[in-house]
Amino acid sequence: MNILNISTWDNEYFGFYLHQHLKANGYNSRLAVFYKNSNDVDTYLIGNFITRRFDKRIVSFFERLFGINSIFPISGLTLMWKKYFMKSDIVHLHVIYGVSFFSILFLPFISRIKKVVWTIHDSWIMTGHCVYPINCERWKTGCGNCPNLTLPICILWDSTAIVWRLKRVLLKYSNVTLIASPWLREQIKQSPILSHFPCYTMIYGLNMTRFKIKDKKQCRDLFNIPMDAHVIAFRFMGENDKLKGWVYIKEALGAMTLTKPTYIITTQMKGISKFLDKKFTCIELGFVPDSEMIVDVMNAADLFLMPSEAESYGMMAIESMACGTPVIVFEGTSLADIIHAPNGGIAVPKSPDALMHAIEDLLNDHNKYDTIVKNGLDIVKNEYDAEKCVKVNVDVYKTLIDRST
């Protein structure tokens, strides 16, 4: 079986991890990406010097100007002349709109000459522009009159009705099998664009040799944190973040009653100290490309906060549970199901007050804390094993191939 995975980056959870495990299980897997960071010999760059410059400079400008994403790029067309594409039995799409390189105009054609599987990581293909519609339900009826053009992927003018209809026409004439999280599958059932496609449940496999419990003192020593302190970790996406819950975290932490010295560790971006350093000791790591450092952060922390307003899967929640660190999330996203709240973590209503009380409760109730840690480890072991991830995808591939024989 020859599988070609296509994604924007060779990111661990957007195709690369699956590609590696397919190879490890004896399958002939290739990965084609627009941005390559790994040294994997079976990962290829999409496009050539001319098409890549055209897509990066000209196409990105026009897409921003007209509010239309992943329509004009041409680099994806160069796949047609690649041997690894021509030999593939399955073309597996992942995130094909991270930047402009793959036009969805190509979907009806490619899905007629190849068996196409598409892992849906978010709501983008179902909407007129945004990755997460949050509380807006216009994507169910046709978009237009968009209430928030600044949500990623942001646009300058309201082209959402046009784009939604274009997506619907293109997918009507495409032949695609979908894989999605249980939460996204419910959206897909309600989507006029995707509801007619077969859809299988996605499982993300976790590298449990990497994400595991480590010596807490050693991990805290890395950040000069004493063992008698409380430690809260979260991902900070900037003070203007609209999706990952910073406004709720800021208010919840500001209202907390501290019973001992408390440290805050953040990753991704810097800038929280001016809001919290009078009450907490803040350790801002910024962007952390090394997953081993993320494991150290998770093990040093007592809690990991992930109060996203929108999340289609939530891999960091699983990583935190694997490191023995309870997660607190909001109700109404995929995260509550991912952590099996309230067994493997806590899901609370979307408010700073509810978040604050959940933090204080877990830090002070040691029996409840230990039970959630144990449950979280069991959930990760039983449900998020890498071999299960590979099996789900291979079963889909085999089903498609069997139908054609």
Secondary structure, DSSP 8 states (H G I E B T S, - for coil): -EEEEEEEE--IIIIIHHHHHHHHTT-EEEEEEEE--S--TTEEE-S-HHHHHIIIIIIHHHHHHHT--SSS--GGGGGGG-HHHHT-SEEEE----SSS---GGGHHHHHHHSEEEEEE-SSGGGSSS-S--TT--GGGTT--S-S-TTSSS--SS--HHHHHHHHHHHHHT--EEEEE-HHHHHHHHH-TTTTTS-EEE----B-TTTSS---HHHHHHHTT--TTSEEEEEEE--TT-SSS-HHHHHHHHHH---SS-EEEEEEE----HHHHTTTSEEEE------HHHHHHHHHH-SEEEE--S--SS-HHHHHHHHTT--EEEETTSTHHHHTTTTTSSEEE-SSHHHHHHHHHHHHH-HHHHHHHHHHHHHHHHHH-BHHHHHHHHHHHHHHHHHHT-
